[in-house]
Structure formats: C-alpha cells, structure tokens
C-alpha cells in the first residue's frame, strides 16, 4: 500500500513500525456545535482508512481526540448561561449521533483534553526543563527557532513566518515573548469565569497544540505510524505538534502524515467563521448519512470537493444503484432456486474476483476511494447480468458476500433502508385489483394479492396518501 506522505510530498510504501499493527491518530472536533460536512470529511476519510487497514489484516489502534477546552466552548457556555463542561458533553453526544449516521465507527480511544491535564502539564514542564519553553507571568511559550526542523511539514521558511506560528496572538502577548514566532503551550487565566487548572505556573489552561501532543503520546507512544487530519491543520497545528513532540521525545513524531482537502461552496472553503457551512445534522433531515458518506468518498481525498445540490443528487443516485443490487440479491436469497449453483453462475462468481482486485489496487494507491467505488459499480453490473430470474439462492449468497465485503470497507450499504421500486404494469394491475377487493370487503382476495406480491419481494403499505410500494 502506498500513501501520499505530506511530510515528504510523495507517495511512499506504507511500512508500520511493528509488523501487523498500526498506530493512528486523527485530530477530532472542538465540541461547541454540530459539525458541518467539511468537518465530516476527515472523519469519514480516515475512518475508511482504518477500515481498509483492518481489511488488509492490520490491527489498528485508532485514537481521535475531543478538544473540550477552547475559547469557542467558553464563549458558547457564556451565551447559553451554562458551564463549559455542559457544552462540551452535549456536543460530544451529538457528535456520536451524527458520526453514527455516517457509519463512522468510534475510535479505539476518544481522549478528552480535560481528562489529560496531568499529562499536558508534565509535558510542558519537561519542555521547560529541556530549554525548549519558558514561562512569563503564568504563560508558557515554545521557543520556535530552537527547533531546527520547524516548517518541514508545511514547507514554510521560519524566517518568513512572522506571526504565522503563533496562535491567537496580540500585541500584549508579543511584548512578553522572546520572539514573535513563539507559540503558547500554557495560558494564564485572565478572568475568574474562565475555566482553569492549577499548574506550576499558576491557574491556567493549555494551548491548542500541546493537547494533541500529550494525548497522542499517552495512548500511542513517542512515534505514530499515521497522523491525519484536514489540510487546514498542516500549519500551524501539526507543525507545532511536531516541534513539541520531537523536542520532548527525541524521536520522529509521525512516519506518515495524511491530509484531506477542503469541501468548498462556490470555490470557498466551508467554515463556521465564514458562515458558509451546512451542518451534517441539517443535511440528515434531507438525505440519509450514507448518501453524505458516498459524496465524501466519491472524490480523491486530497483534492477539493465543490459542495452543491447536483453532487448530492449524483451521490444519491450512485448509492441507490448499489442498494438496488443488494435489494435484488436479498430477494433472490429468499426466493431463488434451491440447490447448487449452475456452471454459469459458478463461473460468474469466480469472475467477481477481478473486481475485488481492482478495488484493492485502487485503495492501495493512496486510498483512491473514487476508483474503488468504480470497481464496486463494475461488480454490480456483473452481478445484475448474471442474476437471472431463475438464479439460485447459492449464487445470490455468493454475490452478496462479495458486494458486502467491498461495500463494508467503504462504510456503505450498512444501513437497512426501504427502497421504492419501479411499478411494472402487471404489479400495478395487482395493486389496483387489491384496492378494488378491499372496497368490496373481499379481504381474502386482498390478502391473497398482498401475499403474492410479498413473495416477489414487494411490500405494500397502506397510508393516508395511498398505497406505498416498497422493496426491502
């Protein structure tokens, strides 16, 4: 398997530190609101990476944090008149709901900043002891220029950065720093209402970057196999993580860095600060989560996606094509011919392996989910061609196994949904006859027709709006 490593700017063969095991850290959400479809992209992409690594036989320890200490959380808490803890806990639960709708599995560990405070404080103190950090009036800053490799991930020249490395800087902060490039590891409490913890430097709270360095070290050790996140985190967040962690641990922080591209609206990156975002929660009122997941996986993960109604409709249509194949196979598994597969069916099933190999080749090429989906579509076409009206149950089961094997890696076809079917003239005639029988109170004939249609995989639901025809 080859991965595009942001650190080296080329595709590299993936070789984990320990054979058969992968340590993977993905930056998680700041929990002060529902996440939008742009936030969802790294959740879906790297959940898929995890699933594929497991499919290929790796045991993956997957860590994704919750940032539950942040100015945005504090401000939201003040607006609502509740504690910061109440805000973060609420939106952690809401995250789980929306992530589940997208078929994103829970991480092996979901650490929280508030539960890692002792580790963070020790990490900062160790950096002070090593000379990489210094304290001023209760604030602790990292000496950016002291780390020789600063800028190696983002490709930025330290002499041209000026304030870029710093987080939420102000002129007052600059006056306290040895260098404008230095960034905060620990922030002194500025007001009594601000959440804070006791530390060797007084009451305060950690800076954003140190949190991930401490959490990843606690659960995955000094060196990660894969560190991943959105493209916007390359600088300063991931650059600062590298500086802190490598200065602290004396080892390379991560061997492979993966970054997904933006989701744009009208060519502009979707973000809460610009107000041009669509929350997953809102979108789920119109589309089911697998449609959104399909949309995210339909493009190469490092490139941008332009979010619009057309791409949503395309995703819905593409997913429906897969779902129809699954639905047809379920019907054949229940109603097909008993006994062994025919010779033609056995040959068809053997031929399905070439689509499996196409799928693997695509996913091995830097997680090319777009081509992997194309391979699944080719498989669907082959299944539909081979699945005649007299197909055996054995063939349907074998075909279903291959389809679900590949779809499961992509996190698709996992939800049981009812799909509307095209109503053929003969089916409509039976439906009409049943309606007439019900009007005539000939319930025996009405039930007979219902059973007849059910045997064909068609269910009728009587609603106030009329008869709904579905295939489960």
Phi, psi and omega in degrees: 000135179247137181237136172285114183266113180302329183295321183257350180061040175202162175283136181229150174295131182278120177229109181288162180297319180242127184303129176083358182230143181230131173256117187229129179238131179234130179294128183262190187278153165273119196265083176228359182195173172293147180274149181264175186296331175293318175299326185292336185301309178296327178299315182287313184300313186276341166295321177293320177301316178299313181299320182290319177301319178293321177301325180275005172101003180278148169265116188253126168262110190248117182244126175226120187276165165245122174276101182249020171227113184191154178302322183295323178292315180299314181296320179295321179297319178296319180298322185265355178069033178231177180281158177298325179297322179294320179297310184295319180294322178300312186278345168293316178295321178292325175301311182301321180295311182289323178296320178297323178295334177269006183062032174271119180287153174295147178291165173301318176221136173245080182289151175247147178302316184296338180264002184238017189297319179299320179294320180295314181298317178296319179301314180296316180298320178297321178294324175296314181298328180275355179089004181274351183218160181213153183253138176221114176053040178088349173267148176238130182240151177265133178281093187300315184292343181289336180271111188296332184268012185298129181102356186290334179280313184274346182077016181270144178273125185300330180285346181256000187282320186053243186274000186301327183284335185280154182244124178052055183276161174213167180299325179295320177297316184300323181296332181275338185280153172288330183212137179302337180285342183294141182241160188281131170261327181216139183241125177295144178295132183260338179211157186297330183283349182283136178294140185203159178232152177287139180212171177299345184251011181103182180292136181181193180212159185286157168286165185298313190293321184295334183300312182291324177300317181289318182292318180294321179295319182299320188257342184233352178094191187289325185234127178267151171285311182227130169242131186223161178172186180287155180304327182291347181270351181307314179222130006267350193301303184289326176299318180288326174302315179300312182301313181296309188290318182287327174293321182286313189269338182072020181220162175297135186286312180217138182277330180226132177246129179238133180227129176272155179281177183279159162256123186252154168238120184055040176078003181246135180305131177290131179202153179293325183295329179272346180075009182258051185236159175237118179289149176298323180301316179294318181294329180292345175283346181244330183227148175280160189301329181291332175295317179294321178295317178302315180303313183296322183275352184283350177243161176296130193297336182276345181268166179283156171239129176267111186278124180201168181300328182294317182289329174296317180294319177299319180294319178297318180293318180296317179294323180298323178299318177293317182294324178297321178297317179296316181298317179297321179292322177299319178297316180292325178296329180272329190236003181287183182283134176288162176102186184287159174297151172286167179299321180295320179294318179298321178294320180297316180297319178299323180290341179296339183297332181293331177284327173299317181293322175299319179299312182296317179300319179294313182291329177291339180268074176055047173054054181279081183291333179298312178289330177295319176297320177300321178296323177293321177297320177297320177298316180301317178299316180296320179296313181298325179292320185277338186272084178281176181297337180254028180295150179277156175298324181297319178295315181301318179295316180295318179295318179298320180301316181292315180301313182287331176302312183282319181297325181295325178297323179279351182075027181247161180061025181270340183260135178277114180234155177264125181255133173293146181247155173292130183269110179284156183306318182291327177291315180299323179297319178294319179298315179297320179296320179297319180296320178294321178297321180293319179297324180276003181062028174268073188290335178296314179292321179299317179292324179298318179293317178303315181294322179298317179290323179298325179295339178264009179084017183246127180249138177253134176238124179274117181236165177301336181271359182124193181274125176263128181253121182224156171240123183279000000 
